[in-house]
Amino acid sequence: MDHGRTRDLYAPSSDHKVMTEQTTPRRMVKALLQGEPPPGPLLMPIIFSLGARLENLSKRDFQSNPTKIANALRQIRSALKIDGLTCYFDPFLEVEALGCQREWPADGSSKVACPSFSSTDDLRGKLHSPEDMAARGHIPAACEVLRRLKVILKDEPALMVRVTGPFTIAAQLSRGNVEADRAAASPPRDLLEFAHEATATVAKSSVEAGADVVLLTEDFLPEMSPEACEWYGSLLSPIFNVIRFYEALPVLLLNIPTISDGNLAAILAHAWDCVLCPAISNIGIAESLVSCTNYKEIAIALQPGIFCGDGADPAHLLSQLGCLISDSKLIFVTSAGDLPVSANMKSVGGLISTIRGRFRQQLSAQ
């Protein structure tokens, strides 16, 4: 462990201004692709919607305004000193670009209404082709934010985006809202293949625009046999290859509240060509990841409430996760979802400082 570099990474906030080119988070992500892990876990919680409040806009207006998004993210970076900026985060980005109708209730939330269909071929006839998605919906706005921040922030924070995974897109197309039924049976394979085309298009558009980290996110995952898990891995592998070709880091973020022992075993048995990032709801999952020899690097996603000062004590949780840090497997920590618009910036900053302090303490003890 290079303790000099560790001090740079976990220096007080004022030292971030003099961080050398070699130690910027974006450079660390690029180095990771060459097999060089960062000197300590990078802190990259998903903070996007909070920018709407900073710019005094509704979420609906904020999502379509690249200038306001870029301005808000610069403020967030300046205030919180996080290692990664979430340049765009929209769970319905893909299905809206496919042609599903976005609805905005009065409470500021959003949902989608997708057409009914009798077969995947029928659905293809009712929606846009995945090949044409790059110019539709909010995808051009998301790519424009990436291009602007790539220039404005140069080599400073890593630039992240969420890309929705095939299982989640298939569930959204089937039900309109994945939250309606997380426990549903697996969608048919031809529907998953259609959803995979949408995932691939958005992933490629994002890395072409300058994304450094692609959070390929599944909010829904059915029970899978080892064979089904193998097939799913083969479906994602070409997407991961494209992401790596553009020198970006592919991350499979499993935002699943609970994972059965069977599903966890099937997932861990597969050697994913990406960084595996489960939403940590219990220490057992973390321990399983540490003991699994399939992975050299892993990430974890904490519940958004932890960063907002709600729920579990972050110091206690990260103390439990010390084994991941000492094992040098943990490369970054993110959140399982976007922090809410109502999040208090001061509270978020305080919790990030607590987490960073725990990392520093753990690393200095080695």
C-alpha positions as CSV (number, residue, x, y, z in Angstrom):
1,M,0.0,0.0,0.0
2,D,1.4,3.4,-1.0
3,H,0.6,5.5,2.1
4,G,1.6,8.7,0.4
5,R,-1.1,8.3,-2.2
6,T,-3.5,7.3,0.5
7,R,-2.9,10.6,2.3
8,D,-3.6,12.5,-1.0
9,L,-6.8,10.6,-1.5
10,Y,-8.2,11.2,2.0
11,A,-6.7,14.6,2.7
12,P,-9.0,17.3,4.1
13,S,-11.4,19.0,1.7
14,S,-9.1,22.0,1.1
15,D,-6.4,19.7,-0.3
16,H,-8.6,18.5,-3.1
17,K,-7.7,21.8,-4.9
18,V,-4.1,20.8,-5.1
19,M,-4.7,17.1,-5.9
20,T,-2.1,16.2,-8.6
21,E,-3.1,15.0,-12.0
22,Q,-2.0,11.4,-11.1
23,T,-4.3,11.2,-8.1
24,T,-7.5,12.6,-9.5
25,P,-10.5,10.2,-9.2
26,R,-10.9,10.1,-13.0
27,R,-7.3,9.1,-13.4
28,M,-7.7,6.4,-10.7
29,V,-10.6,4.9,-12.6
30,K,-8.6,4.8,-15.8
31,A,-5.7,3.2,-13.9
32,L,-8.1,0.6,-12.5
33,L,-8.9,-0.5,-16.0
34,Q,-5.2,-1.3,-16.4
35,G,-5.2,-3.4,-13.3
36,E,-4.0,-0.7,-10.7
37,P,-6.6,-0.3,-7.9
38,P,-7.0,3.0,-6.1
39,P,-5.1,3.5,-2.9
40,G,-8.4,3.4,-1.0
41,P,-12.1,3.2,-1.8
42,L,-13.5,6.1,-3.9
43,L,-16.7,7.8,-2.6
44,M,-19.2,8.2,-5.4
45,P,-22.8,8.4,-4.0
46,I,-25.5,9.0,-6.6
47,I,-26.5,12.6,-6.3
48,F,-28.5,14.0,-9.2
49,S,-32.0,15.0,-8.3
50,L,-30.7,17.3,-5.5
51,G,-29.4,19.5,-8.3
52,A,-33.0,20.4,-9.2
53,R,-33.5,22.1,-5.9
54,L,-30.1,23.9,-6.2
55,E,-31.3,25.3,-9.5
56,N,-34.8,26.0,-8.3
57,L,-36.4,23.8,-10.9
58,S,-38.9,20.9,-11.0
59,K,-37.3,17.5,-11.7
60,R,-39.1,17.5,-15.0
61,D,-37.6,20.8,-16.1
62,F,-34.2,19.9,-14.6
63,Q,-33.9,16.7,-16.5
64,S,-34.2,18.4,-19.9
65,N,-31.8,21.3,-19.2
66,P,-28.1,20.3,-19.7
67,T,-26.9,23.8,-18.7
68,K,-28.7,23.7,-15.4
69,I,-27.6,20.1,-14.7
70,A,-23.9,20.9,-15.4
71,N,-24.1,24.0,-13.1
72,A,-25.7,22.1,-10.3
73,L,-23.2,19.2,-10.5
74,R,-20.3,21.7,-10.3
75,Q,-21.9,23.1,-7.1
76,I,-22.3,19.6,-5.7
77,R,-18.7,18.7,-6.5
78,S,-17.4,21.9,-4.9
79,A,-19.5,21.5,-1.7
80,L,-19.1,17.7,-1.1
81,K,-15.7,16.9,-2.7
82,I,-17.1,13.5,-3.9
83,D,-14.9,11.4,-6.2
84,G,-17.6,10.8,-8.8
85,L,-20.4,12.9,-10.2
86,T,-23.6,11.3,-11.4
87,C,-24.1,13.2,-14.7
88,Y,-27.5,11.7,-15.3
89,F,-29.8,9.4,-13.3
90,D,-33.2,8.5,-14.7
91,P,-34.7,5.0,-14.2
92,F,-37.1,5.6,-17.1
93,L,-34.6,7.0,-19.6
94,E,-34.6,4.0,-21.8
95,V,-38.3,3.2,-21.9
96,E,-39.2,6.8,-22.6
97,A,-36.8,6.9,-25.5
98,L,-38.4,3.7,-26.8
99,G,-41.7,5.5,-26.9
100,C,-43.5,4.9,-23.6
101,Q,-45.3,7.9,-22.3
102,R,-43.9,9.6,-19.2
103,E,-46.4,10.9,-16.7
104,W,-45.7,13.5,-14.1
105,P,-48.1,13.5,-11.1
106,A,-48.5,16.7,-9.1
107,D,-46.1,15.5,-6.3
108,G,-43.1,15.7,-8.7
109,S,-42.6,12.0,-9.1
110,S,-42.8,10.3,-12.5
111,K,-43.9,7.0,-14.0
112,V,-44.3,5.6,-17.4
113,A,-47.2,4.1,-19.3
114,C,-46.2,1.4,-21.8
115,P,-48.4,-0.1,-24.5
116,S,-50.0,-3.5,-23.9
117,F,-48.7,-6.2,-26.2
118,S,-49.3,-9.9,-27.0
119,S,-45.8,-10.8,-28.0
120,T,-42.3,-9.2,-28.2
121,D,-42.8,-8.8,-32.0
122,D,-46.0,-7.0,-31.3
123,L,-44.2,-4.7,-28.8
124,R,-41.4,-4.0,-31.3
125,G,-44.1,-2.8,-33.8
126,K,-45.5,-0.4,-31.2
127,L,-42.2,1.2,-30.0
128,H,-39.2,2.8,-31.6
129,S,-36.3,0.7,-32.7
130,P,-33.5,0.6,-30.1
131,E,-31.1,1.6,-32.8
132,D,-32.9,5.0,-33.0
133,M,-33.0,5.7,-29.3
134,A,-29.8,7.8,-29.1
135,A,-31.7,10.8,-30.6
136,R,-34.9,10.4,-28.6
137,G,-36.2,11.3,-25.2
138,H,-33.7,12.7,-22.7
139,I,-30.7,10.7,-24.0
140,P,-29.4,13.8,-26.0
141,A,-29.6,15.9,-22.8
142,A,-27.8,13.2,-20.8
143,C,-25.0,13.0,-23.4
144,E,-24.6,16.8,-23.6
145,V,-24.1,16.9,-19.8
146,L,-21.3,14.4,-20.1
147,R,-19.6,16.3,-23.0
148,R,-19.7,19.6,-21.1
149,L,-18.4,18.2,-17.8
150,K,-15.7,16.3,-19.6
151,V,-14.3,19.7,-20.7
152,I,-15.2,21.9,-17.8
153,L,-13.9,19.5,-15.0
154,K,-11.0,18.1,-17.0
155,D,-9.5,15.2,-15.1
156,E,-11.1,15.8,-11.7
157,P,-14.1,13.6,-10.7
158,A,-15.1,10.4,-12.4
159,L,-18.2,11.0,-14.5
160,M,-20.9,8.4,-13.9
161,V,-24.2,7.6,-15.5
162,R,-27.0,5.1,-14.8
163,V,-27.9,2.7,-17.6
164,T,-30.9,0.5,-16.9
165,G,-30.3,-3.3,-17.2
166,P,-32.3,-5.7,-19.4
167,F,-34.3,-7.4,-16.6
168,T,-35.5,-4.0,-15.3
169,I,-36.4,-2.6,-18.7
170,A,-38.3,-5.8,-19.5
171,A,-40.2,-5.5,-16.2
172,Q,-41.0,-1.8,-16.9
173,L,-42.3,-2.7,-20.3
174,S,-44.4,-5.4,-18.9
175,R,-45.8,-3.5,-15.9
176,G,-45.0,0.2,-16.5
177,N,-43.4,0.5,-13.1
178,V,-40.9,-2.0,-11.7
179,E,-41.8,-1.2,-8.2
180,A,-45.2,-2.8,-8.7
181,D,-44.0,-6.3,-8.5
182,R,-40.4,-7.1,-7.8
183,A,-41.1,-10.8,-7.3
184,A,-42.5,-11.6,-10.7
185,A,-41.3,-14.5,-12.8
186,S,-38.5,-14.0,-15.3
187,P,-39.6,-12.3,-18.5
188,P,-39.4,-14.3,-21.7
189,R,-35.9,-14.4,-23.3
190,D,-37.0,-12.6,-26.5
191,L,-38.3,-9.7,-24.4
192,L,-35.0,-9.6,-22.5
193,E,-33.1,-9.6,-25.8
194,F,-35.2,-6.6,-26.9
195,A,-34.5,-4.8,-23.6
196,H,-30.8,-5.7,-24.0
197,E,-30.7,-3.8,-27.3
198,A,-32.0,-0.7,-25.5
199,T,-29.4,-1.1,-22.7
200,A,-26.6,-1.5,-25.2
201,T,-27.6,1.6,-27.2
202,V,-27.7,3.9,-24.1
203,A,-24.4,2.4,-22.8
204,K,-22.6,3.1,-26.0
205,S,-24.1,6.6,-26.3
206,S,-22.9,7.4,-22.8
207,V,-19.3,6.2,-23.2
208,E,-19.1,8.0,-26.6
209,A,-20.1,11.2,-24.8
210,G,-17.4,10.8,-22.1
211,A,-18.7,8.6,-19.2
212,D,-16.0,7.2,-17.0
213,V,-18.2,4.8,-15.0
214,V,-21.4,3.1,-16.2
215,L,-23.7,1.9,-13.5
216,L,-25.6,-0.8,-15.3
217,T,-28.4,-1.1,-12.8
218,E,-30.9,-3.8,-12.2
219,D,-33.8,-2.9,-9.8
220,F,-35.4,-6.3,-10.6
221,L,-33.8,-9.7,-10.7
222,P,-35.8,-12.9,-10.7
223,E,-34.6,-16.2,-9.3
224,M,-32.1,-17.6,-11.7
225,S,-30.6,-21.1,-12.1
226,P,-26.9,-21.3,-12.8
227,E,-27.6,-21.8,-16.5
228,A,-29.9,-18.8,-16.6
229,C,-27.3,-16.7,-14.9
230,E,-24.7,-17.9,-17.4
231,W,-27.0,-16.8,-20.3
232,Y,-27.6,-13.5,-18.7
233,G,-23.9,-12.9,-18.3
234,S,-23.4,-13.7,-22.0
235,L,-26.1,-11.1,-22.8
236,L,-24.2,-8.4,-20.9
237,S,-20.7,-9.3,-21.9
238,P,-20.8,-7.4,-25.3
239,I,-22.0,-4.3,-23.5
240,F,-19.2,-4.5,-20.9
241,N,-16.7,-5.0,-23.8
242,V,-17.9,-1.8,-25.5
243,I,-17.7,0.2,-22.3
244,R,-14.1,-1.0,-21.7
245,F,-13.2,-0.2,-25.3
246,Y,-14.0,3.4,-24.6
247,E,-11.8,3.2,-21.4
248,A,-14.8,3.4,-19.0
249,L,-15.5,1.1,-16.1
250,P,-18.5,-1.2,-16.3
251,V,-20.3,-1.8,-13.0
252,L,-23.2,-4.1,-12.5
253,L,-25.3,-2.5,-9.7
254,L,-27.7,-4.9,-8.2
255,N,-30.2,-2.7,-6.4
256,I,-32.2,-5.7,-5.0
257,P,-33.5,-5.3,-1.5
258,T,-33.0,-9.0,-0.7
259,I,-31.1,-11.6,-2.6
260,S,-31.9,-15.3,-1.9
261,D,-29.1,-17.6,-1.1
262,G,-29.7,-19.4,-4.3
263,N,-29.5,-16.3,-6.4
264,L,-26.5,-15.0,-4.6
265,A,-24.7,-18.3,-5.2
266,A,-25.6,-18.3,-8.9
267,I,-24.3,-14.7,-9.2
268,L,-21.1,-15.3,-7.3
269,A,-20.4,-18.5,-9.3
270,H,-20.3,-16.5,-12.6
271,A,-17.2,-14.5,-13.4
272,W,-18.7,-11.2,-14.5
273,D,-16.5,-9.1,-16.8
274,C,-17.3,-6.0,-14.7
275,V,-17.2,-4.7,-11.2
276,L,-19.9,-6.3,-9.1
277,C,-21.8,-3.8,-6.9
278,P,-24.6,-5.2,-4.7
279,A,-26.8,-3.0,-2.6
280,I,-25.6,-4.0,0.9
281,S,-28.5,-4.8,3.2
282,N,-26.6,-7.1,5.4
283,I,-23.0,-7.9,6.2
284,G,-23.4,-11.5,4.9
285,I,-23.4,-10.4,1.3
286,A,-20.2,-8.4,1.8
287,E,-18.5,-11.4,3.5
288,S,-19.5,-13.6,0.5
289,L,-18.0,-11.2,-1.9
290,V,-14.7,-11.0,0.0
291,S,-14.4,-14.8,0.1
292,C,-15.3,-15.2,-3.6
293,T,-12.2,-15.7,-5.7
294,N,-14.0,-14.7,-9.0
295,Y,-13.5,-11.0,-8.2
296,K,-10.4,-8.9,-7.8
297,E,-12.4,-5.7,-7.3
298,I,-15.8,-5.0,-5.9
299,A,-18.0,-2.1,-5.0
300,I,-20.8,-1.6,-2.6
301,A,-24.0,0.4,-2.7
302,L,-25.3,1.7,0.6
303,Q,-28.9,2.8,1.1
304,P,-29.4,6.4,0.1
305,G,-30.8,7.2,3.6
306,I,-27.4,6.5,5.1
307,F,-25.9,9.5,3.2
308,C,-28.8,11.6,4.3
309,G,-28.4,10.8,8.0
310,D,-31.3,8.3,8.2
311,G,-31.2,4.6,9.0
312,A,-28.1,2.7,10.0
313,D,-25.1,4.4,11.6
314,P,-22.6,4.7,8.8
315,A,-19.6,4.4,11.1
316,H,-20.8,1.1,12.5
317,L,-21.7,-0.2,9.1
318,L,-18.3,0.7,7.6
319,S,-16.6,-0.8,10.7
320,Q,-18.3,-4.1,9.8
321,L,-17.1,-3.7,6.2
322,G,-13.5,-3.2,7.2
323,C,-12.6,-6.6,5.9
324,L,-13.3,-5.4,2.3
325,I,-11.0,-2.4,2.8
326,S,-8.1,-4.4,4.3
327,D,-8.5,-7.0,1.6
328,S,-8.0,-4.3,-1.0
329,K,-11.0,-5.5,-2.9
330,L,-13.3,-2.5,-2.2
331,I,-12.6,0.1,-4.9
332,F,-15.6,2.4,-4.5
333,V,-18.7,3.1,-2.5
334,T,-21.9,4.4,-4.0
335,S,-25.5,4.6,-3.1
336,A,-28.2,2.1,-4.2
337,G,-30.2,5.0,-5.7
338,D,-30.4,8.7,-6.2
339,L,-30.4,10.8,-3.0
340,P,-33.8,12.6,-2.7
341,V,-34.4,16.2,-3.8
342,S,-35.2,17.0,-0.2
343,A,-31.7,15.9,1.1
344,N,-29.9,18.5,3.2
345,M,-26.6,19.3,1.7
346,K,-25.0,20.0,5.0
347,S,-26.1,16.6,6.4
348,V,-25.0,14.8,3.3
349,G,-21.6,16.5,3.6
350,G,-21.3,15.5,7.2
351,L,-22.0,11.8,6.5
352,I,-19.6,11.7,3.6
353,S,-16.9,13.1,5.9
354,T,-17.7,10.4,8.5
355,I,-17.4,7.7,5.9
356,R,-14.2,9.1,4.5
357,G,-12.8,9.3,8.0
358,R,-13.6,5.7,8.7
359,F,-11.8,4.7,5.5
360,R,-8.8,6.8,6.5
361,Q,-8.7,5.2,9.9
362,Q,-8.9,1.7,8.5
363,L,-6.2,2.3,6.0
364,S,-3.8,3.9,8.4
365,A,-4.1,0.9,10.7
366,Q,-2.8,-1.4,8.1
